[in-house]
Amino acid sequence: MSDFNKPDDGELKSKLTPMQYEVTQRDRTERPFQNEYWDNHEPGIYVDVVSGEPLFSSLDKFDSGTGWPSFTRPLVPENVTTKTDRTHLMERTEVRSSSANSHLGHLFNDGPQPTGMRYCMNSASMRFIPLSQLEAEGYGEFRKLFDKR
């Protein structure tokens, strides 16, 4: 993703849905239980809706009961960054994509083992690539992860 050039704001507004834009560019949060992937159980990977960088795998997804897609770890750790978020009168750890700097969600330390982490993400910040489409979409390198399981 080192050659990724983030589109300008006008192009992002035309490329993304209003919810995708608000979440990724304005750090908003979509409603729980009313988003695309909170209950998706299909095998595949989740990529940044702006840059396409691989973020999470269904192999690390779990039902957190929160109404948002939650993961125990990133698929490619270098593709996510964290920073302290002091909005809403609390301190949290915000998760952003590395290349596009998209707001993805927040990280909490109340997840299941083996990591104990809960990457609580917004569906609007991601695009799901089903296992059957990994090669066609250019993500064939991740197929082997599913072959092992």
VEXTI-979211 format. One record per atom (N, C-alpha, C): residue number from 1; residue in three letters; chain; y negated, z, x negated. Coordinates in Angstrom, 1 decimal, m for minus. Atoms other than C-alpha are relative to their C-alpha. Last residue first. Layout:
% residues N
nr;rest;kette;Y;Z;X
NUM;ALA;A;Y;Z;X
...
//
This chain:
% residues 149
nr;rest;kette;Y;Z;X
149;ARG;A;m0.2;m1.0;m1.1
149;ARG;A;24.2;9.2;8.5
149;ARG;A;1.1;m0.5;0.9
148;LYS;A;m0.6;m1.2;0.5
148;LYS;A;24.3;7.3;5.2
148;LYS;A;0.4;0.9;1.1
147;ASP;A;m1.4;0.4;0.3
147;ASP;A;23.6;3.9;6.9
147;ASP;A;0.8;1.2;m0.5
146;PHE;A;m0.7;m0.1;m1.3
146;PHE;A;20.4;5.4;8.4
146;PHE;A;1.5;m0.3;m0.2
145;LEU;A;0.1;m1.4;m0.4
145;LEU;A;18.8;6.1;5.0
145;LEU;A;0.9;0.2;1.3
144;LYS;A;m1.0;m0.7;0.7
144;LYS;A;20.0;2.6;3.8
144;LYS;A;0.0;1.5;0.4
143;ARG;A;m1.2;0.1;m0.7
143;ARG;A;17.8;0.9;6.4
143;ARG;A;1.1;0.9;m0.6
142;PHE;A;m0.3;m1.2;m0.6
142;PHE;A;14.7;2.2;4.7
142;PHE;A;1.3;0.0;0.8
141;GLU;A;m0.4;m0.9;1.0
141;GLU;A;14.4;m0.7;2.3
141;GLU;A;0.4;1.4;0.6
140;GLY;A;m1.4;0.0;0.3
140;GLY;A;14.4;m3.1;5.2
140;GLY;A;0.5;1.1;m1.0
139;TYR;A;m0.3;m1.3;0.4
139;TYR;A;10.8;m2.2;6.2
139;TYR;A;1.5;0.2;m0.3
138;GLY;A;0.3;m0.2;1.4
138;GLY;A;9.4;m5.7;6.4
138;GLY;A;0.3;1.4;m0.5
137;GLU;A;1.4;m0.5;0.1
137;GLU;A;9.2;m6.0;10.2
137;GLU;A;m0.4;0.3;m1.5
136;ALA;A;0.9;1.0;m0.5
136;ALA;A;12.3;m8.2;10.4
136;ALA;A;m1.5;0.4;m0.2
135;GLU;A;0.1;1.2;0.9
135;GLU;A;14.2;m5.9;8.1
135;GLU;A;m1.0;m1.0;0.5
134;LEU;A;0.5;m0.4;1.3
134;LEU;A;13.4;m2.7;10.1
134;LEU;A;m0.2;m1.2;m0.9
133;GLN;A;1.1;0.9;0.4
133;GLN;A;13.9;m4.3;13.5
133;GLN;A;m0.6;0.3;m1.4
132;SER;A;m0.4;1.4;m0.1
132;SER;A;17.3;m2.9;14.5
132;SER;A;m1.1;m1.0;m0.5
131;LEU;A;m1.0;0.2;1.1
131;LEU;A;16.3;0.6;13.3
131;LEU;A;0.3;m1.5;0.0
130;PRO;A;m1.4;m0.4;m0.2
130;PRO;A;13.3;0.6;15.7
130;PRO;A;0.9;m0.5;m1.2
129;ILE;A;m0.8;1.2;0.4
129;ILE;A;9.8;0.4;14.2
129;ILE;A;1.5;0.4;0.2
128;PHE;A;m1.4;m0.2;0.3
128;PHE;A;7.5;2.9;15.9
128;PHE;A;0.7;m1.3;m0.3
127;ARG;A;m0.8;1.0;m0.7
127;ARG;A;3.8;2.6;15.6
127;ARG;A;1.4;0.2;m0.4
126;MET;A;m1.1;0.7;0.6
126;MET;A;1.7;5.6;14.7
126;MET;A;0.6;m1.1;0.9
125;SER;A;0.3;0.3;1.4
125;SER;A;m1.7;7.2;15.2
125;SER;A;1.2;m0.8;m0.6
124;ALA;A;1.0;1.0;0.1
124;ALA;A;m1.4;7.1;19.0
124;ALA;A;m0.3;m0.4;m1.4
123;SER;A;m0.6;1.3;m0.1
123;SER;A;1.8;9.1;18.9
123;SER;A;m1.0;m1.2;m0.2
122;ASN;A;0.5;0.7;m1.2
122;ASN;A;m0.2;12.0;17.6
122;ASN;A;0.8;m1.3;0.0
121;MET;A;0.8;1.2;0.1
121;MET;A;1.7;14.1;15.0
121;MET;A;m0.4;m0.5;1.4
120;CYS;A;0.2;0.2;m1.4
120;CYS;A;3.0;17.7;14.7
120;CYS;A;m1.0;m1.2;0.1
119;TYR;A;1.1;1.1;0.0
119;TYR;A;4.4;17.8;11.2
119;TYR;A;m0.2;m0.4;1.4
118;ARG;A;0.1;0.8;m1.2
118;ARG;A;6.4;21.0;11.6
118;ARG;A;m1.2;m0.9;m0.2
117;MET;A;1.3;0.6;m0.3
117;MET;A;7.6;22.7;8.4
117;MET;A;0.1;m0.8;1.3
116;GLY;A;0.8;m1.0;m0.7
116;GLY;A;10.5;25.1;7.8
116;GLY;A;m1.4;m0.5;0.4
115;THR;A;1.3;m0.1;0.6
115;THR;A;11.9;22.6;5.3
115;THR;A;m0.9;1.1;0.6
114;PRO;A;0.0;m0.6;1.4
114;PRO;A;15.7;22.7;5.8
114;PRO;A;m1.4;0.3;m0.5
113;GLN;A;m0.5;0.3;1.4
113;GLN;A;15.2;24.2;8.3
113;GLN;A;0.5;m1.4;0.0
112;PRO;A;m1.4;m0.4;0.3
112;PRO;A;13.3;24.2;11.6
112;PRO;A;0.3;m0.2;m1.5
111;GLY;A;m1.1;1.0;m0.3
111;GLY;A;9.5;24.2;11.9
111;GLY;A;1.4;0.4;m0.3
110;ASP;A;m0.9;m0.6;m1.0
110;ASP;A;7.0;27.1;12.1
110;ASP;A;1.1;m1.0;0.4
109;ASN;A;m1.2;m0.5;0.8
109;ASN;A;5.0;26.3;8.9
109;ASN;A;1.0;0.7;1.0
108;PHE;A;m0.2;m1.4;m0.3
108;PHE;A;2.4;24.0;10.7
108;PHE;A;1.3;0.5;m0.7
107;LEU;A;m1.2;m0.5;0.6
107;LEU;A;1.0;20.6;9.8
107;LEU;A;0.1;1.5;0.2
106;HIS;A;0.1;m1.3;0.8
106;HIS;A;m1.5;18.8;11.9
106;HIS;A;1.4;0.5;m0.5
105;GLY;A;m0.3;m1.2;m0.7
105;GLY;A;m2.1;15.3;13.4
105;GLY;A;m0.2;1.2;m0.9
104;LEU;A;m1.3;0.1;m0.6
104;LEU;A;m2.3;11.7;12.2
104;LEU;A;0.3;1.2;0.9
103;HIS;A;m0.4;m1.3;m0.4
103;HIS;A;m6.0;11.2;11.3
103;HIS;A;1.4;m0.2;0.7
102;SER;A;m0.1;m0.2;m1.4
102;SER;A;m6.1;7.8;9.6
102;SER;A;0.4;1.5;0.3
101;ASN;A;0.7;m1.3;m0.4
101;ASN;A;m7.2;7.8;6.0
101;ASN;A;0.0;0.2;1.5
100;ALA;A;1.0;0.2;m1.1
100;ALA;A;m6.0;4.2;5.8
100;ALA;A;m0.9;1.2;0.3
99;SER;A;0.8;1.3;0.2
99;SER;A;m4.2;4.4;2.5
99;SER;A;m1.1;m0.2;1.0
98;SER;A;0.6;0.1;1.3
98;SER;A;m3.1;8.1;2.4
98;SER;A;m0.9;m1.3;m0.1
97;SER;A;m0.7;1.0;0.8
97;SER;A;m2.5;8.8;6.0
97;SER;A;m0.7;m0.3;m1.2
96;ARG;A;0.6;1.4;m0.1
96;ARG;A;m3.9;12.0;7.3
96;ARG;A;0.9;m0.9;m0.8
95;VAL;A;m0.8;1.0;0.7
95;VAL;A;m2.4;15.5;8.1
95;VAL;A;m0.7;m1.4;0.2
94;GLU;A;0.1;1.3;m0.6
94;GLU;A;m4.8;18.4;9.0
94;GLU;A;0.9;m1.0;m0.9
93;THR;A;m0.1;1.0;1.0
93;THR;A;m3.9;21.9;8.0
93;THR;A;0.1;m1.4;0.6
92;ARG;A;m1.3;0.7;0.0
92;ARG;A;m5.3;24.5;10.3
92;ARG;A;0.1;m1.0;m1.1
91;GLU;A;m0.2;0.7;1.2
91;GLU;A;m8.1;27.1;10.3
91;GLU;A;1.4;m0.6;0.1
90;MET;A;m1.2;m0.4;0.7
90;MET;A;m9.4;28.2;13.6
90;MET;A;0.1;m0.8;m1.3
89;LEU;A;0.0;m1.4;0.4
89;LEU;A;m12.6;28.1;15.6
89;LEU;A;1.3;0.6;m0.6
88;HIS;A;m0.6;m0.8;m1.1
88;HIS;A;m11.9;24.7;17.1
88;HIS;A;0.2;1.5;m0.3
87;THR;A;0.6;0.3;m1.3
87;THR;A;m12.6;22.9;13.8
87;THR;A;0.7;1.0;1.0
86;ARG;A;0.6;m1.2;m0.5
86;ARG;A;m11.7;24.4;10.4
86;ARG;A;m0.7;m0.2;1.4
85;ASP;A;0.8;0.3;m1.2
85;ASP;A;m9.4;21.7;9.2
85;ASP;A;m0.4;1.3;0.6
84;THR;A;0.3;m1.1;m0.9
84;THR;A;m8.1;22.1;5.7
84;THR;A;m0.9;m0.5;1.1
83;LYS;A;1.2;m0.6;0.3
83;LYS;A;m6.7;18.9;4.1
83;LYS;A;m0.3;1.1;1.0
82;THR;A;0.4;m1.1;m0.8
82;THR;A;m3.4;17.1;3.9
82;THR;A;m1.4;0.5;m0.4
81;THR;A;0.8;m1.0;0.7
81;THR;A;m2.3;13.8;2.6
81;THR;A;m0.4;1.1;1.0
80;VAL;A;0.8;m0.9;m0.9
80;VAL;A;0.4;11.4;3.8
80;VAL;A;m0.7;1.0;m1.0
79;ASN;A;0.7;0.7;m1.1
79;ASN;A;1.8;8.2;2.2
79;ASN;A;m0.8;1.0;0.9
78;GLU;A;1.2;0.5;0.6
78;GLU;A;2.8;9.9;m1.1
78;GLU;A;m0.9;m0.7;1.1
77;PRO;A;1.0;m1.0;0.2
77;PRO;A;5.4;11.9;0.8
77;PRO;A;m1.4;m0.5;m0.5
76;VAL;A;0.5;0.3;1.3
76;VAL;A;7.3;8.8;2.0
76;VAL;A;m1.2;1.0;m0.3
75;LEU;A;m0.9;1.0;0.5
75;LEU;A;9.4;9.7;5.0
75;LEU;A;m0.3;m0.3;m1.5
74;PRO;A;0.4;1.4;0.0
74;PRO;A;7.3;12.8;5.7
74;PRO;A;1.1;m0.9;m0.6
73;ARG;A;0.5;0.5;1.3
73;ARG;A;9.0;16.1;6.4
73;ARG;A;m0.4;m1.5;0.2
72;THR;A;m0.2;m1.1;1.0
72;THR;A;10.3;18.3;9.3
72;THR;A;m0.6;m0.4;m1.4
71;PHE;A;m0.9;0.3;1.1
71;PHE;A;9.0;16.0;12.0
71;PHE;A;0.0;1.1;m1.0
70;SER;A;0.0;m1.0;1.1
70;SER;A;7.3;16.5;15.4
70;SER;A;1.1;m0.3;m1.0
69;PRO;A;m1.1;0.2;1.0
69;PRO;A;6.4;14.0;18.1
69;PRO;A;m0.2;0.9;m1.2
68;TRP;A;0.4;1.0;1.0
68;TRP;A;4.0;15.7;20.5
68;TRP;A;1.2;m0.3;m0.9
67;GLY;A;0.5;1.2;m0.6
67;GLY;A;4.8;17.6;23.7
67;GLY;A;m0.5;m1.1;m0.9
66;THR;A;1.4;0.0;m0.1
66;THR;A;5.0;21.0;22.1
66;THR;A;m0.6;m1.2;0.8
65;GLY;A;0.5;m0.6;m1.3
65;GLY;A;8.6;21.8;22.7
65;GLY;A;m1.5;m0.1;0.2
64;SER;A;0.7;m1.2;0.3
64;SER;A;9.3;21.1;19.0
64;SER;A;m0.4;0.8;1.3
63;ASP;A;0.7;m0.4;m1.2
63;ASP;A;12.0;18.5;19.7
63;ASP;A;m0.6;1.4;m0.2
62;PHE;A;m0.7;m1.0;m0.8
62;PHE;A;13.0;17.2;16.3
62;PHE;A;m0.9;0.3;1.2
61;LYS;A;0.7;m0.3;m1.3
61;LYS;A;12.3;14.2;14.1
61;LYS;A;0.7;1.1;0.7
60;ASP;A;0.7;m1.3;0.2
60;ASP;A;13.6;14.1;10.5
60;ASP;A;m0.8;0.4;1.2
59;LEU;A;m1.0;m0.9;0.5
59;LEU;A;16.2;11.3;11.1
59;LEU;A;m0.6;1.4;m0.3
58;SER;A;m0.6;m0.7;m1.1
58;SER;A;13.6;9.6;13.3
58;SER;A;1.1;1.0;m0.5
57;SER;A;m1.2;0.5;m0.4
57;SER;A;11.7;8.9;10.1
57;SER;A;0.6;0.7;1.2
56;PHE;A;m1.1;m0.9;m0.4
56;PHE;A;8.1;9.5;9.2
56;PHE;A;1.2;m0.8;0.5
55;LEU;A;0.4;m1.4;m0.1
55;LEU;A;5.1;7.9;7.5
55;LEU;A;1.2;0.9;0.3
54;PRO;A;m1.1;m0.8;m0.6
54;PRO;A;5.7;4.3;6.4
54;PRO;A;m0.4;1.5;m0.1
53;GLU;A;m0.7;m0.7;1.0
53;GLU;A;2.3;2.5;5.7
53;GLU;A;1.1;0.9;0.7
52;GLY;A;m1.4;0.4;0.0
52;GLY;A;1.5;0.0;8.4
52;GLY;A;0.8;0.8;m1.0
51;SER;A;m0.4;0.7;1.3
51;SER;A;m2.2;0.3;7.6
51;SER;A;1.4;m0.5;0.0
50;VAL;A;1.1;0.7;0.6
50;VAL;A;m3.9;1.1;11.0
50;VAL;A;0.6;m0.8;m1.2
49;VAL;A;0.5;1.1;m0.8
49;VAL;A;m1.0;2.1;13.2
49;VAL;A;m1.0;m0.8;m0.6
48;ASP;A;1.4;m0.1;m0.4
48;ASP;A;0.5;4.2;10.4
48;ASP;A;m0.4;m1.2;0.8
47;VAL;A;0.9;0.5;1.0
47;VAL;A;4.3;3.8;10.5
47;VAL;A;m1.4;0.2;0.5
46;TYR;A;1.3;0.0;m0.5
46;TYR;A;7.1;5.6;12.3
46;TYR;A;m1.0;m0.4;m1.1
45;ILE;A;1.1;m0.7;0.8
45;ILE;A;10.7;4.9;11.4
45;ILE;A;m1.3;m0.2;0.8
44;GLY;A;0.9;0.9;0.6
44;GLY;A;13.9;4.1;13.3
44;GLY;A;m1.1;0.8;m0.8
43;PRO;A;0.1;0.0;1.4
43;PRO;A;16.6;5.6;15.5
43;PRO;A;m1.0;m1.0;m0.6
42;GLU;A;m0.6;1.3;0.6
42;GLU;A;15.8;6.0;19.2
42;GLU;A;m0.1;0.1;m1.6
41;HIS;A;m1.1;m0.4;0.8
41;HIS;A;15.1;9.6;20.4
41;HIS;A;0.7;m1.2;m0.7
40;ASN;A;m0.8;1.1;0.5
40;ASN;A;11.6;9.1;21.7
40;ASN;A;1.1;0.5;m0.8
39;ASP;A;m1.4;m0.2;m0.3
39;ASP;A;10.5;12.2;23.6
39;ASP;A;0.8;m1.2;m0.4
38;TRP;A;m0.4;m1.4;0.0
38;TRP;A;7.0;12.7;22.2
38;TRP;A;1.5;0.2;0.3
37;TYR;A;m1.2;m0.3;0.8
37;TYR;A;6.8;9.0;21.3
37;TYR;A;0.4;1.5;0.1
36;GLU;A;m1.1;0.9;0.1
36;GLU;A;4.4;7.4;23.8
36;GLU;A;1.3;0.5;m0.7
35;ASN;A;0.2;1.0;1.1
35;ASN;A;2.1;10.1;24.8
35;ASN;A;1.3;m0.7;m0.2
34;GLN;A;0.6;1.2;m0.6
34;GLN;A;1.7;12.2;28.0
34;GLN;A;m0.3;m1.0;m1.1
33;PHE;A;m1.0;0.5;m1.0
33;PHE;A;3.9;15.2;27.0
33;PHE;A;m0.5;m1.2;0.8
32;PRO;A;m1.4;m0.2;0.2
32;PRO;A;0.9;16.6;25.1
32;PRO;A;0.8;m0.5;1.2
31;ARG;A;m0.6;m1.0;m0.9
31;ARG;A;m2.5;14.9;25.6
31;ARG;A;1.5;0.2;m0.3
30;GLU;A;m0.4;0.4;m1.3
30;GLU;A;m3.9;13.0;22.6
30;GLU;A;0.7;1.1;0.8
29;THR;A;m1.4;m0.4;m0.3
29;THR;A;m5.8;14.7;19.8
29;THR;A;0.4;m0.5;1.4
28;ARG;A;m0.4;m0.5;m1.3
28;ARG;A;m9.0;13.3;18.4
28;ARG;A;1.4;0.3;0.1
27;ASP;A;m0.7;m1.3;0.1
27;ASP;A;m9.9;12.9;14.7
27;ASP;A;0.3;0.7;1.3
26;ARG;A;0.9;m1.1;m0.4
26;ARG;A;m12.5;10.2;15.3
26;ARG;A;0.7;1.4;0.1
25;GLN;A;1.3;0.1;0.7
25;GLN;A;m10.9;7.3;13.4
25;GLN;A;m1.0;1.2;0.4
24;THR;A;0.0;0.3;1.5
24;THR;A;m7.2;7.8;14.0
24;THR;A;m1.3;0.1;m0.7
23;VAL;A;m0.9;m0.9;0.7
23;VAL;A;m7.2;9.6;17.4
23;VAL;A;m0.2;m0.3;m1.5
22;GLU;A;0.5;m1.4;m0.1
22;GLU;A;m10.2;7.9;19.0
22;GLU;A;0.8;1.0;m0.9
21;TYR;A;1.3;m0.1;0.8
21;TYR;A;m9.2;4.5;17.7
21;TYR;A;m0.5;1.4;0.0
20;GLN;A;m0.3;0.1;1.4
20;GLN;A;m5.6;4.8;18.9
20;GLN;A;m1.2;0.2;m0.9
19;MET;A;m0.6;m1.3;0.4
19;MET;A;m6.8;6.1;22.3
19;MET;A;0.3;m0.1;m1.5
18;PRO;A;1.0;m1.1;0.1
18;PRO;A;m9.2;3.1;22.7
18;PRO;A;0.6;1.4;m0.5
17;THR;A;0.3;m0.4;m1.4
17;THR;A;m6.4;0.7;21.8
17;THR;A;m1.1;1.1;m0.1
16;LEU;A;m0.7;m1.2;m0.5
16;LEU;A;m6.6;m0.6;18.2
16;LEU;A;m0.4;0.2;1.5
15;LYS;A;m1.5;0.0;0.3
15;LYS;A;m7.4;m4.1;16.9
15;LYS;A;0.7;1.1;0.7
14;SER;A;m0.6;1.1;m0.7
14;SER;A;m10.9;m4.6;18.5
14;SER;A;1.6;0.0;m0.2
13;LYS;A;0.2;m0.2;m1.5
13;LYS;A;m12.2;m1.1;17.6
13;LYS;A;0.7;m1.2;0.8
12;LEU;A;m0.9;m1.0;m0.5
12;LEU;A;m10.6;m1.5;14.1
12;LEU;A;m0.1;0.2;1.5
11;GLU;A;m1.3;0.6;m0.1
11;GLU;A;m12.4;m4.8;13.6
11;GLU;A;1.0;1.0;0.5
10;GLY;A;m0.1;0.9;m1.1
10;GLY;A;m15.7;m3.2;14.5
10;GLY;A;1.4;m0.7;0.2
9;ASP;A;m0.1;m0.7;m1.3
9;ASP;A;m15.1;m0.2;12.3
9;ASP;A;0.1;m1.0;1.1
8;ASP;A;1.3;m0.7;m0.4
8;ASP;A;m14.4;m2.3;9.2
8;ASP;A;0.2;0.6;1.4
7;PRO;A;1.0;0.8;m0.7
7;PRO;A;m10.8;m3.0;8.2
7;PRO;A;m1.2;0.7;0.4
6;LYS;A;0.2;m0.5;m1.4
6;LYS;A;m9.1;m0.8;5.6
6;LYS;A;m1.0;m0.9;0.7
5;ASN;A;1.4;m0.1;m0.2
5;ASN;A;m8.1;m2.8;2.5
5;ASN;A;m0.3;0.3;1.5
4;PHE;A;0.5;m0.1;m1.3
4;PHE;A;m4.5;m2.3;1.5
4;PHE;A;m1.5;0.2;0.0
3;ASP;A;0.8;1.2;m0.2
3;ASP;A;m3.6;m3.5;m2.0
3;ASP;A;m0.6;0.0;1.4
2;SER;A;1.2;m0.1;0.8
2;SER;A;m2.3;0.0;m3.0
2;SER;A;m0.9;m1.2;0.2
1;MET;A;1.2;0.0;m0.8
1;MET;A;0.0;0.0;0.0
1;MET;A;m1.3;0.0;m0.9
//
